Amino acid sequence: MKNLDPHFIFVMALILIMLAAGITAIAKKLKQPYPIALVIIGAIIGIVDFPVLDPLKNFITEEEVFHFVIVTIFLPALLGEASLKLPFSELLLNKFPILSLSLAGTLISYLIVGFSSYYFLGLSIQAAFVFAALMSATDPVSVLSIFKSVGVNKRLAIVVEGESLFNDGMAVVLFQISAFSLLSYLDLGWEGLGLGFWVLIKVIFLGLIVGGALGYGFSILTKFYDDYPLEIIFSLILFYGAYLLAESIHGSGVIAVVTAAIILGNYGSRIGMTPVTRLNIGTFWDVAALLANSIVFLMVGLEITRIGIVNKWGIIFSSIIIVLIARSFAVYISLAFEKNFPGPWKHIINWGGLKGSLSIALAISLPSDFKGREVILVLTFFIVLFSLVVQGLTVKPFISLLGVKPNEKET
């Protein structure tokens, strides 16, 4: 087949990189959030007939290609890069809001979206909770790029990024349970509820164990070398190895990568990396993350145009309202007992809880015979589009409206 020809794949990848890099460069020059620009341009390219780009569009929008590129190639790199630079001291200082949002907030959102989709959107109980899991994952890339241009408080940025990294792991686990085990658990009644909770805990802890062990092991390994190109390779092996190993033993690959990268970026960099190594590893992952994010969001824009929406506008609009309401409940309830957390910050976290490529990739991974798959795809794609374009473009003026300043202290 043509799409399996290595030369064809290389040419398509190069064209995609050139497009993504060009759009990102223009967006940065105009001081606009590049993920939003990429999604919009990708959607335009998908809608408008550009014969010269047809091979690229057909190749990228194949479901197997999209899912493989997002989940297997780019997800470990993006998670690793973000976690590598998170200072553990800051995470520890903000552990309560981060854990409240990523654990309690994710579960609240999951339950509200799930039951609402079942009762108000007419989805089956399984489809409703699969959709709920997809809507529980947040993507901080767009909002953090806006944060940088505005210069919001560092603590607020840490909480937003920390929530996203940990709630992605929760959302993936909830998705797997909902898609493949929910009905059997429901048949078991209370025993099934307990079994589902046990699976959730087991998957999370397996991810923590794999990530912790590999992160510690590779941190010790860096003590024996002062060779930054080799240590960059070590970090590559760590991120992808942690993800694949955890997934192979039915743990959370997302949590494994986040845990491993946090350990390497804090403990490993302190005991085994020179300043030159730390600088070069950081630079390498900056470039890798920019490239990955640029390609991912362009692919999202291209993929959105492949979804059929005939006679679905009513359910699309209703689902957007449900997801926004669920996010509000999740944020305000989970942060209700955080006394030293300003109200305006809660509003920003609420509106800035954008959906991204992980939700789409997971939706696409559903088996073709999954009941309700088409509706889930439509709803997921359009909520991601609404989130990135509408919410993403209004976060910056919303921050200005609330009067949040870079050095604002908690009140």
N, C-alpha and C positions, 0 to 999 in steps of 0.2 A: 504493500500500500504506500501511496505517496507520502502520507504524513509520518511514516516510519523511516523514510529515507533520511539518514543522518545529515546530508547536505541540505535538504529541504528544511529540516528542523533548525539547523544552524542559521540559515538565511532568515527564517521567520523570527527566530530569537533576536537576531541582530536588528531587524527592522523594528521589532517591538521595543528594544532598548533605545534605538535612535528616536522613535516617536516619544517614548516616555521621558527621555532626557531632554528633548527639545521643549516639550510642554512644561516640564518642571523648571527648566532654566528661565523660560518666559514668565512663569508664575512668580518665581522668586525675584526676578527683576522688577516686576510690578508690585512686589510685596503682598502677594495674595497667597492663601493657603493652597499649596500645590496639590494635595490629594483631591480637593474639590474640583480644581481645574482639570485634573486628569479624568475624573469621573464624567464631567460634563463633556469634554472633548471626545472621550471614548464613546459616550452615548451618541454624539453627533456623527462620529465616524461610522458607528453601527447603523444609524438610521439612514444617512445619506449614502447614495450609491457611488462608491469610489472603486471602479473596476480593478485598479492597480492594487488595492488593499484587500480584495476579496479572498485571496489565499490566506492572508493573515487572519482575517475575521473568521473564516471557516475553521482554521486550525485552532485558534485560541478558544473559540466558543464550544469546541467539543468538550463534553462534560468530563471525560476522563482526564483530558489535558488540563483543564481548569483546576480540577480538584487536586491533581498530582502537583502542579506547580505551586498552588497556594499552600496546601497542607504539608507536603513532604519537602519541597525545596525551600520555600520562603518562610514558613511559620517558625521553624526552629531558629533561623537566623534572626528574625525580627524579635522574637522573645528573648533570645540570648543577648542581642545588642542592648535592648532596653534594660534588662535585668543587670547586665554587667556594670552599668554605670549608676545603679541605684545604691546610694550609701546606706549600709546596714544600720548605722546609727540613726539616720533619718527615718528609716522604715520602723525601727524599734520605737522611736519617739512617737510615731503616728500609727502604731499597731492597732489601736482600738478603732479609729475611723476606717482604716483600710480593711481590717477583718470584718467589721460590722457591715461595710458595703459589699465586700466580695463574698461573704458567707450569708449573713442574714438578708442583705439586700437582694442578692441573686435568688435566694429561695422565695422571698416575698414576690419578686417580679415573676418568677416561674409559676407560682401558684395562681396569681391574679390573671396573668395572660392565659394560662392553661384553662382555668374554669370559665373565664370570660369568652374565650374562643369556642369552647364547647357549647355554652348556653346561648351566646349571642351571634356567633358566626356560623353555627351549624356544623362545625368540624366534628369528626369522630373523636372520642376521648383520647385515642392514641395520637392522631394527627394534631389535636389541640395542644398536647403537652410536648410533642416534638417541636412545634412552632414556638411554644413558650420557652423551650430551652435555647432555641436559636436567637430569640429576642433578649435573652439574659446576658449575652456576651456584649461587651462594649469595646470599642476601638479608640484608643487615645491619640492616634497619630495626628488626625486633623486638629483636634482641640488643643493638643500640646504645641503644634506649630503656630496656632493662633496665640496661645499663652506666651510663646517666646516673643512674638511681635508686639504684644501688649505689655509684657513684663509683669505678670501677676506674681503674687507671693509664692515663694519657693515651696512652702509647706502645702499649699493648695495643689501645686503641680505634682508633688510627690504622692499625695493622696489619690489624685486622679489616675496617675500612672500605676501606682500600687494596686488600686482597685481593679484596673483593667487586666493586669498581668495575672492576678490570682483568680478573678472571676471568670476569665477565659477557661481556666482549668475546670472550674465548677460547671460552667456551661457545657463543655464538651462531655463531661461525665453524665450530666443530666440528659443530654441529647442521646447518648448511647443507651442509657437505661430506658428512656422514653420510646426510642425507636425499635428496640429489640427485646425488651423484657417487661415493659409496663403491663401489657395485657395479662401475662402469666402471673405477675405480682398481684394484680387486682383480683384475679380468680382466687388467690390464697387469702384474701382479706387482710386481717391485722398481721398475720404471719408474713404475708407478702410485703406489707409496709416495712416491717422489721428487716426483711431480707434485702429490700431495696436500699434501706438506710445503711445496712452493713456493706453492701456492694459499693455505695458511695464513699464510705469511710475507707474501705480497703483500697479502692482505686487511688484515692488521694494519698494515702500513706505509702503505697508502693511507689508513687511518683516522688514523694519526699525522700524515701529511702534510696532509690536509684540516683536521684539528683544529688542528694547529700553525699553519698559514697563516692560517686564519680567526681563531684566538685572538689571534695577533700583530696582524693587521690591525685587529680591533675594539679591541684594547688601545691602539693608536696613535690610533684614532678618538676615544677618550674624552679624549685630551689637548686636543681642540679644543672641548670643551663642559664647562660646569659646570651641568648641568641633570639632576638625578637622575631625573625621570620619563622623559626621553628616553633616558637611559643604561640604565634598566631595560628599555625597549623594545629597545635594542641587545642586551642580554643575551638577551632572548627570541629575537630574530632569530638570534643566534649559536648558541644551543643547538639550535634546530630546523633552522636552515640547515645546520649542521655534520652533523647526523644525516642529513638528507634528501640532501644532496650526496654524502656518503660512500657511502650506500646506492645512489645512482643510478649510481655508477661502480664498484660491486661491492667497495667497501671496508667496513670495520667502522664502522657508525654509532655504536655504543656507544663504541668507542675514540676516535672523532672528538670526540664530545661531552665525554668525560672530559678529553681533552687540551686542547680549547679552553677549557673551564671552569677548569682548573687554571692555564692561562696568564693568563686574564682575572682570576682571583681573586688571583693573586700579582703578576705583572708589570703587568697593566693597572691594578689597584687602586693600585699603588705610583706609577706614572708619570702617571696621568690622572684619578684619583678623589679628591675631597675626603673628609674624614671623614664629612661628612653624606651624600654619595653612597654611600659604602661601607655606612653604617648602613642607609640606605633600601633599597638593593639586597638586602642581607642579610635585612632584614625582609620584603620582598616575597617572596623565595624561601622563607623560613621558612613563610609562609602558604601559598604554592603547594604546597610539599612536604607539609605537613600535610593539606591538602585532597586532594591526589592520593593519598597513602598511605591515607587514610581510605576513599576511594572504592574504591581498588584492592583492599584487603583485604576489604571488604564484598562486592565483586563475586566475589572468590575463594570466599567462603563460600556465596554464592548458586549459583555455578557447580558447586561440588562435589556438590551434591544432585542434579544432572542426570545423574550418571554411573551407569550400571548396574553392579552388583557381584555379580550372581547367580553363584554357584559360582566366585568368584574370590578368596576369602579366603586360600587357600593361597598363591597366587602373589603376592598383596599382601604377606602377612607375610614371605615369602622375599625379596621385593624390598627391603623395609625393612632387613632384616638385611644384604643385600648392599651397599646404599648406605651404611649405618653403618660397615661394615668397610672399604669403599673410602675413605671419608672419613678414617678413622683412619690407614690406610696413607699416604694423601696428605699428611696433616698431619705425622705423625711422621717420614716419610722426607724430605720436603722441608725440614723444619726440623732435621734430624739434625746438620747442621754449624754451626748457629747456637749458638755457645757462650754468648753473653750473652742467652739467652732462657730464662727460668725454666720448669721443667717444668709447674707449675700453669697457666701461660699457654697452653701447648700443649694441655692438657686442655680449657681453656675454648674455645679456637679450634676444637678438634675438635667438641665438643658444641654449640658455638654456630654451626656452619656450616649455618644454616637455609636451607631452600628457600622460594621465594616465587612471586610472580605471573608473573615472566618465564618460568619453566619451564612454567607452565600455558598462557600465551599462545603460546609456541612450539609446544607440543604441539597446540594447537587449530589452528595455522596449517598443519599437515600436510594435504596434499590428501586429499579424501574417499576416493579410491581407493588410498591408501597401504596396503600390506599390513601388518597388525598395528597400525593406527592406534587401534582401539578399546582394545586391551590397553595400549598406551602411554598413552592418556588415563587409563584407570583407575589404572594404577600411579603415574603422575605426580601425579594429584589426591590420592591417598591418602597418598603420601609427603609431599607439601606439607602436608596436613592433620596428619599425624603430627609432622612437623618443627615446625610453628608451635605446635601445641597441647601435645604431650608435651615436646619439647625446649625450646620457648619458655617453658613454665611451670616447667621445672626448672632453667633456666640460673641464675636468681637464687639458689636454695638451693645449687646446685652451687658457685657462686662463694664463698658463705659457708662451705661445707664445706671448700673448699680453702684458706680463710683469706687470700684475695687482698685486699689493702688498697689504698686509693686511691693512696697514695704509695709503694707497694712498689717497691723498686729491683731491677734485674736482679742475678742472682747467678751 
